[in-house]
Amino acid sequence: MANEKICEGDYVLLCLDARRTYMVKVETGKTFHTHKGYLNLDEVVGKDFGGAFRSSLGTEFTALKPSLTDYIMKSSRKTQITYPKDAALIVMFSGIGSGSRVAESGTGTGALTTALAHYVKPNGKVYTYELREEFQKTAEKNLKRANLLDFVELKNGDVTAGIEERDLDAVILDLATPWLVVPQAYTALKPSGIIVSFSPTIDQVVKTTEALKEAGFVFIETVECLMRAMQVERGKTRPHTMMTGHTGYITHARKAVKPLQETPKNSA
């Protein structure tokens, strides 16, 4: 059973309210300062996750165990991240689970990589390709913080030149020219393996879909996910004015075994 006590070195999500949360590493002798006063982190060690603590100004904070979404949204970032609404669909369309082997490109700062690693553990592996070493360093830091680095192999390389792994369960693409990787993905995937591509523009989707058809993929579909939160209060419930609208299109398809060429009939 997972440890439910807060230990030295754990990360906690200090929650003031739904809009103000803070990811903090618990270290004895340290304090965490906010506009509502500071908290002595010594006081949370050994206490239960979900417990309430008061700041120096008497404001109540709740120390929560970080979820996968928290690790993604609170990650260090130098690039745009994949939002949880899109990551959730990518994971579902990819069909991955514990033991799956997945190739991903590009890594960016590791937000989507974090989600993929969470679902393939403890027996699977994510092979994630990235050209820029500075992004890899940030991704490594984020994956280590989420305790998921052991399930990821960070690779410096260009997937348009080839994917080294074979018999993969899924290939996940989040890069500018995914259609250039489709032939390599077909070779790397096992029969019936799944490719999922995330693209912000419809022109990218059209080129990728054409490449998927040409390569021999089937069951090709593109979707867009829009998410709108609700303001819930008796007599005042209504959609929030602001929403997470268009972020990108998700295209997914499955590898079909190319049909055998017909053997010419004997004319005799």
C-alpha angles and dihedrals in degrees: 000000000000117000110262095186120090110246135190108279095024121128117234131189107228106207122200094165138326093287101039117060132145130203108218134176110227110235124163115241092027131110130205115219126209136162085261093058133275131294125216104228090205087073095062097051110108093012125117122267106252093040123136123238133183127229125225088270093051097256114147120235127181118221106217131183106250115249127213089263091053092053090050098045095041094046123125105257140191095166137041109283129221106257119233091247090061096036090055093055092043090054092047095047091046092058092217126157141151109333096020120139114219136180117207134186133216109020097194107173093332105258096132090035088059091055093046093048091049091059100041095049140140098023104016134079138218115210104198122189124206131166098202115073094200089061091049091055091053091046091051090053092050093046092049091051090053091048090240104109092101090066096052134073110202110212128189105215151102113259091199084072092052147295112251098205124082135202092028121173093217144003117208120196129193105161140109099261108032093157089069090060098048096092091048090048091052090054094046097048126085116237109290089016117150133240121197122187127189116202132168097211133055092226088064090050093052093051092046093049091050090050091049092054092047093049095052104260120146138193090046116182137165124202138174123213121209121183127198123182124214130230102223119198128130108269093003105063112140140133115283114257091232121058141172098253129166114002100149150310122270117214120186134178142163131239114247121195107250111248118257117251113254114256110238111250118246106258091208 
